[in-house]
Amino acid sequence: MAFESFAGFLAMGRHGLYVWMAYGVTFAIIVWNALQPVLQRRRLLREQSALIRREARGGK
């Protein structure tokens, strides 16, 4: 499908809002799926570090 102009491309034959929202949601989900393991690993390491420090002091 060829578009007459860039504005026509963005409008996608009056379906642009739906198309670009679908791309945006998909992109957000992909970014979330990529970041979530990194954030969980950081949190786990921080919690384990705190636990080790607590045990080294002899407290619970």
Secondary structure as a PSIPRED ss2 file (coil, helix, strand):
# PSIPRED VFORMAT (PSIPRED V4.0)

   1 M C   1.000  0.000  0.000
   2 A C   1.000  0.000  0.000
   3 F C   1.000  0.000  0.000
   4 E C   1.000  0.000  0.000
   5 S C   1.000  0.000  0.000
   6 F H   0.000  1.000  0.000
   7 A H   0.000  1.000  0.000
   8 G H   0.000  1.000  0.000
   9 F H   0.000  1.000  0.000
  10 L H   0.000  1.000  0.000
  11 A H   0.000  1.000  0.000
  12 M C   1.000  0.000  0.000
  13 G C   1.000  0.000  0.000
  14 R C   1.000  0.000  0.000
  15 H C   1.000  0.000  0.000
  16 G H   0.000  1.000  0.000
  17 L H   0.000  1.000  0.000
  18 Y H   0.000  1.000  0.000
  19 V H   0.000  1.000  0.000
  20 W H   0.000  1.000  0.000
  21 M H   0.000  1.000  0.000
  22 A H   0.000  1.000  0.000
  23 Y H   0.000  1.000  0.000
  24 G H   0.000  1.000  0.000
  25 V H   0.000  1.000  0.000
  26 T H   0.000  1.000  0.000
  27 F H   0.000  1.000  0.000
  28 A H   0.000  1.000  0.000
  29 I H   0.000  1.000  0.000
  30 I H   0.000  1.000  0.000
  31 V H   0.000  1.000  0.000
  32 W H   0.000  1.000  0.000
  33 N H   0.000  1.000  0.000
  34 A H   0.000  1.000  0.000
  35 L H   0.000  1.000  0.000
  36 Q H   0.000  1.000  0.000
  37 P H   0.000  1.000  0.000
  38 V H   0.000  1.000  0.000
  39 L H   0.000  1.000  0.000
  40 Q H   0.000  1.000  0.000
  41 R H   0.000  1.000  0.000
  42 R H   0.000  1.000  0.000
  43 R H   0.000  1.000  0.000
  44 L H   0.000  1.000  0.000
  45 L H   0.000  1.000  0.000
  46 R H   0.000  1.000  0.000
  47 E H   0.000  1.000  0.000
  48 Q H   0.000  1.000  0.000
  49 S H   0.000  1.000  0.000
  50 A H   0.000  1.000  0.000
  51 L H   0.000  1.000  0.000
  52 I H   0.000  1.000  0.000
  53 R H   0.000  1.000  0.000
  54 R H   0.000  1.000  0.000
  55 E H   0.000  1.000  0.000
  56 A H   0.000  1.000  0.000
  57 R H   0.000  1.000  0.000
  58 G C   1.000  0.000  0.000
  59 G C   1.000  0.000  0.000
  60 K C   1.000  0.000  0.000
